[in-house]
Amino acid sequence: MKVVDGYPGTRRPSTTARYAGPPPLRRGPVLVTAAFAALGGALIPAASVPALWRIWQFYAMLFALVAAIELVSFVAVLGWPTRKTAHAGAFIAAGSLALWVASRPLGLLTRLDPWQPADTVVGFTDYVAAALQVIAVFGFLVVARRRAHLRPSTLRRVTAWILLFPVLLVVLAAGAAGTVAAGDRISGTAASSLLDGSTVEYCRPDGIPLAMDLTRPAAGAAAPVALFLHGGGLISGNRRPSGPGALLAGSRLAPLRDALTARGIAVAAIDYRLAPAARWPAPLEDARCAVRFLQANASALNLDPARITAVGTGTGGTLASLLGVAGKPEVRAVAAVDAPADFELAGLDPVTRASVLLALGRSPATLREASPLAYPGVGAPAFLIAGGRKSAEFADHLRAAGAPVTTGTGDPAEVARFLATG
C-alpha cells in the first residue's frame, strides 16, 4: 500500500487542486454600476441624518446604521468581488429598500415620516434613493448569478463598458445630486425658539418642523411683514437666498428682501412641504400656518398683525394668490411674480406637464383647487400680477370681481412699492 503524507491509499493533491475555488468576479461595468448605485442610495439618507437627529434621534440612528452597513458593503464588494460579497450587497441594498417601502409607501414608521428631512430641497429625493437601491439589487444579483468568464475578450469588455457607461453616469449624477439635496440642512441655522430673532419654527405638520427666516428692518415701531413663498413647481426649492434650493427655486429673495426692508417691511421666508413627498394641499396649508404664526406672535416679533402681505415667485406666487382668493382673504395684499394662475393640463409642454403631474397628480378637482383662476375672487385684496401662465386672464378675472389689480414686471423695487402701500 502506497502511503502519501501519512495517509494510506491516497495521492498527494496538487497545489492547484488544494487552492482552487470559485474564481473572483471581475470589476466589470455591471458590478461597478451596482456598487455605486448602492453607495448613492446609502449617502442620501446619511446626508439627512443631522437634520433628522434634531427631530427624533431614533430614526437618525436607524438611518445612520443602515447607511454605515451599506458603505461597508460597497468597500467589500469592490475590494473582494466574489459571488458571496455580491449576494451580500444585494441583500443589504434590499434591506435599505425595504426601509424606504415601510416608511414611505406603507407608512409603517409612526410618529413622523423620516424621509421628510431629505426632501426639503427636492420633494422626490427619497424616490431617487429608492431607485438607486433597486438598481443595486438587480445589478448585484445579475453579477452573482451569471457565469464567470476567466478571460473575456477585449471586445467583450469594451462593448460592455460602452453600453453601460451612460447608466453609470446617470447613477453617479443621481447619487451626487440626491446627497447634496438631502444634506442642504446640514449647515446653517436650525429652526429654534420663537425669540431666536432670525430663524424660527413656525409650524410642525406631522411632526416635521418647518423653518421661517425672519428679516426685520431697523428697530422701531411694529413693522408690516411680507410672507415670501419660493418657487420651484411645488417639487423643489427652499427658503434660502443661496445654495441648491435657491437655484432650483429660481429665487429672487435677496433683492426682494433688500428692497422690502429698505421700505421698512419685514420679510418672512418659509420652507413648505414639497411634492411628491407631501401631497396637495400640504404647501397651501403650510402657507396658511405661517400667516397664523405671524398673527399670533406679532407682538413678540415686533410685527404689525394687521399688515401681513404675501409675495411669491413661480408657484410660490400661486400659493400667495391662493392666500388672497381661496376662502376668506388671509393677507392684506398679494404680489405674484411669474406665477401660473391655472394648472389645466391641456396645452402644456411635456416638461411642465410632467412637473404638474408630479406635484398635483391628474385629478381635475385637485388641479382646480390649486388654480387661483378657479376661484370667484370676490373680496380679494389688492394684487400685483407680474407674468405667469394665464396671468392676464387672472388679472381680468379679479378686476371683474371688483378687486384692485396692478400689473407689472416683478422688479423688486416695484414689488416693494406695491406692498408698502398694502
QUIKA-V687531 format. One record per residue. N is the residue number from 1. RES is the residue in three letters. PHI is phi in degrees with one decimal (NA if undefined). Layout:
BEGIN
N;RES;PHI
N;RES;PHI
END
This chain:
BEGIN
1;MET;NA
2;LYS;-85.7
3;VAL;-110.3
4;VAL;-124.9
5;ASP;53.7
6;GLY;84.7
7;TYR;-113.6
8;PRO;-67.8
9;GLY;70.7
10;THR;-124.1
11;ARG;-106.2
12;ARG;-70.8
13;PRO;-67.0
14;SER;-73.1
15;THR;-60.1
16;THR;-63.4
17;ALA;-67.2
18;ARG;-69.0
19;TYR;-111.5
20;ALA;-69.5
21;GLY;-159.7
22;PRO;-62.3
23;PRO;-66.2
24;PRO;-66.3
25;LEU;-80.1
26;ARG;-80.2
27;ARG;-82.9
28;GLY;-82.9
29;PRO;-63.9
30;VAL;-67.0
31;LEU;-63.8
32;VAL;-64.1
33;THR;-62.2
34;ALA;-62.6
35;ALA;-64.1
36;PHE;-74.5
37;ALA;-64.6
38;ALA;-63.5
39;LEU;-63.1
40;GLY;-62.0
41;GLY;-64.6
42;ALA;-86.5
43;LEU;-69.7
44;ILE;-61.7
45;PRO;-65.4
46;ALA;-63.0
47;ALA;-66.7
48;SER;-88.3
49;VAL;-60.4
50;PRO;-57.8
51;ALA;-67.9
52;LEU;-66.7
53;TRP;-61.0
54;ARG;-72.5
55;ILE;-99.8
56;TRP;-154.1
57;GLN;-67.0
58;PHE;-61.6
59;TYR;-65.9
60;ALA;-62.1
61;MET;-66.8
62;LEU;-63.7
63;PHE;-63.6
64;ALA;-64.7
65;LEU;-64.2
66;VAL;-62.5
67;ALA;-64.8
68;ALA;-64.1
69;ILE;-62.1
70;GLU;-72.8
71;LEU;-65.9
72;VAL;-62.4
73;SER;-62.0
74;PHE;-61.0
75;VAL;-64.4
76;ALA;-66.4
77;VAL;-73.6
78;LEU;-86.5
79;GLY;-78.9
80;TRP;-132.8
81;PRO;-74.9
82;THR;-126.0
83;ARG;-61.3
84;LYS;-64.0
85;THR;-69.2
86;ALA;-66.0
87;HIS;-62.8
88;ALA;-63.1
89;GLY;-62.3
90;ALA;-64.3
91;PHE;-64.8
92;ILE;-68.3
93;ALA;-62.7
94;ALA;-64.6
95;GLY;-64.9
96;SER;-63.8
97;LEU;-64.7
98;ALA;-63.1
99;LEU;-62.6
100;TRP;-65.2
101;VAL;-61.7
102;ALA;-65.9
103;SER;-88.5
104;ARG;-99.9
105;PRO;-63.9
106;LEU;-88.6
107;GLY;63.8
108;LEU;-83.2
109;LEU;-84.3
110;THR;-83.5
111;ARG;80.3
112;LEU;-161.3
113;ASP;-86.0
114;PRO;-69.2
115;TRP;-86.8
116;GLN;-58.0
117;PRO;-59.9
118;ALA;-78.9
119;ASP;-106.0
120;THR;-82.4
121;VAL;-107.7
122;VAL;-129.0
123;GLY;-71.6
124;PHE;-119.5
125;THR;-58.4
126;ASP;-66.8
127;TYR;-67.8
128;VAL;-62.9
129;ALA;-59.8
130;ALA;-65.1
131;ALA;-62.9
132;LEU;-64.2
133;GLN;-66.1
134;VAL;-62.2
135;ILE;-60.6
136;ALA;-63.5
137;VAL;-59.8
138;PHE;-67.1
139;GLY;-63.1
140;PHE;-63.1
141;LEU;-66.5
142;VAL;-62.4
143;VAL;-64.1
144;ALA;-71.9
145;ARG;-99.6
146;ARG;-79.4
147;ARG;-73.4
148;ALA;-77.4
149;HIS;-109.0
150;LEU;-64.1
151;ARG;-134.2
152;PRO;-65.9
153;SER;-66.7
154;THR;-60.1
155;LEU;-62.0
156;ARG;-64.1
157;ARG;-66.2
158;VAL;-63.5
159;THR;-61.8
160;ALA;-62.1
161;TRP;-66.3
162;ILE;-62.3
163;LEU;-69.3
164;LEU;-99.0
165;PHE;-61.0
166;PRO;-59.6
167;VAL;-64.7
168;LEU;-61.9
169;LEU;-62.2
170;VAL;-62.6
171;VAL;-61.6
172;LEU;-64.1
173;ALA;-65.8
174;ALA;-65.2
175;GLY;-64.2
176;ALA;-67.0
177;ALA;-64.2
178;GLY;-63.8
179;THR;-67.0
180;VAL;-63.0
181;ALA;-64.6
182;ALA;-68.6
183;GLY;-94.1
184;ASP;-63.5
185;ARG;-93.1
186;ILE;-64.8
187;SER;-98.0
188;GLY;92.4
189;THR;-76.0
190;ALA;-81.0
191;ALA;-60.7
192;SER;-135.7
193;SER;-71.9
194;LEU;-58.1
195;LEU;-90.4
196;ASP;-61.0
197;GLY;94.8
198;SER;-129.5
199;THR;-120.5
200;VAL;-129.1
201;GLU;-89.9
202;TYR;-99.9
203;CYS;-162.0
204;ARG;-138.7
205;PRO;-71.9
206;ASP;54.9
207;GLY;81.0
208;ILE;-100.5
209;PRO;-72.0
210;LEU;-111.1
211;ALA;-102.1
212;MET;-130.1
213;ASP;-94.6
214;LEU;-110.2
215;THR;-114.3
216;ARG;-110.2
217;PRO;-70.4
218;ALA;-54.3
219;ALA;-53.9
220;GLY;171.2
221;ALA;-67.2
222;ALA;-54.8
223;ALA;-94.1
224;PRO;-64.7
225;VAL;-136.0
226;ALA;-108.1
227;LEU;-82.9
228;PHE;-98.5
229;LEU;-119.4
230;HIS;-74.3
231;GLY;-89.0
232;GLY;123.0
233;GLY;68.7
234;LEU;67.8
235;ILE;-121.1
236;SER;-152.7
237;GLY;98.5
238;ASN;-152.3
239;ARG;-78.8
240;ARG;-74.8
241;PRO;-78.0
242;SER;-147.4
243;GLY;101.2
244;PRO;-62.5
245;GLY;-65.1
246;ALA;-65.5
247;LEU;-63.4
248;LEU;-70.1
249;ALA;-81.9
250;GLY;60.4
251;SER;-66.1
252;ARG;-112.8
253;LEU;-61.7
254;ALA;-58.1
255;PRO;-66.4
256;LEU;-64.0
257;ARG;-60.1
258;ASP;-66.6
259;ALA;-67.3
260;LEU;-71.7
261;THR;-65.1
262;ALA;-64.5
263;ARG;-97.4
264;GLY;82.6
265;ILE;-107.1
266;ALA;-73.4
267;VAL;-123.6
268;ALA;-114.8
269;ALA;-97.4
270;ILE;-121.9
271;ASP;-87.5
272;TYR;-134.3
273;ARG;-67.8
274;LEU;-106.8
275;ALA;-88.1
276;PRO;-84.1
277;ALA;-58.3
278;ALA;-126.2
279;ARG;-85.4
280;TRP;-57.4
281;PRO;-99.5
282;ALA;-52.2
283;PRO;-61.7
284;LEU;-68.2
285;GLU;-61.3
286;ASP;-68.1
287;ALA;-62.6
288;ARG;-66.5
289;CYS;-63.8
290;ALA;-65.4
291;VAL;-63.0
292;ARG;-62.0
293;PHE;-62.5
294;LEU;-64.5
295;GLN;-66.3
296;ALA;-71.7
297;ASN;-114.3
298;ALA;-59.5
299;SER;-63.9
300;ALA;-66.4
301;LEU;-95.4
302;ASN;58.7
303;LEU;-119.0
304;ASP;-94.5
305;PRO;-67.3
306;ALA;-87.7
307;ARG;-128.7
308;ILE;-99.6
309;THR;-118.0
310;ALA;-133.4
311;VAL;-137.3
312;GLY;-150.4
313;THR;-112.8
314;GLY;60.8
315;THR;-68.3
316;GLY;-64.5
317;GLY;-66.9
318;THR;-63.5
319;LEU;-62.1
320;ALA;-60.9
321;SER;-62.6
322;LEU;-65.2
323;LEU;-62.8
324;GLY;-95.4
325;VAL;-121.2
326;ALA;-87.2
327;GLY;87.1
328;LYS;-66.5
329;PRO;-54.7
330;GLU;-106.8
331;VAL;-134.7
332;ARG;-81.6
333;ALA;-154.8
334;VAL;-133.2
335;ALA;-118.5
336;ALA;-113.1
337;VAL;-110.2
338;ASP;52.2
339;ALA;-103.5
340;PRO;-65.4
341;ALA;-99.4
342;ASP;-152.2
343;PHE;-116.6
344;GLU;-61.6
345;LEU;-74.7
346;ALA;-62.7
347;GLY;86.7
348;LEU;-80.9
349;ASP;-70.6
350;PRO;-56.8
351;VAL;-67.4
352;THR;-64.5
353;ARG;-61.0
354;ALA;-61.7
355;SER;-63.8
356;VAL;-65.0
357;LEU;-63.7
358;LEU;-67.4
359;ALA;-81.1
360;LEU;-121.7
361;GLY;80.9
362;ARG;-112.1
363;SER;-66.0
364;PRO;-58.1
365;ALA;-64.9
366;THR;-67.1
367;LEU;-62.5
368;ARG;-68.4
369;GLU;-62.2
370;ALA;-88.9
371;SER;-102.9
372;PRO;-57.7
373;LEU;-65.3
374;ALA;-81.2
375;TYR;-98.4
376;PRO;-59.3
377;GLY;85.5
378;VAL;-68.9
379;GLY;79.2
380;ALA;-67.3
381;PRO;-75.3
382;ALA;-65.7
383;PHE;-123.3
384;LEU;-111.7
385;ILE;-115.0
386;ALA;-129.6
387;GLY;83.6
388;GLY;115.9
389;ARG;-61.2
390;LYS;58.1
391;SER;-68.8
392;ALA;-64.5
393;GLU;-62.1
394;PHE;-66.6
395;ALA;-62.3
396;ASP;-63.9
397;HIS;-61.3
398;LEU;-68.6
399;ARG;-62.0
400;ALA;-63.8
401;ALA;-86.6
402;GLY;91.4
403;ALA;-86.9
404;PRO;-72.3
405;VAL;-127.9
406;THR;-120.1
407;THR;-109.5
408;GLY;-163.2
409;THR;-100.8
410;GLY;85.9
411;ASP;-59.4
412;PRO;-53.5
413;ALA;-64.6
414;GLU;-64.3
415;VAL;-62.4
416;ALA;-64.1
417;ARG;-62.6
418;PHE;-65.4
419;LEU;-71.4
420;ALA;-66.9
421;THR;-91.7
422;GLY;-80.1
END
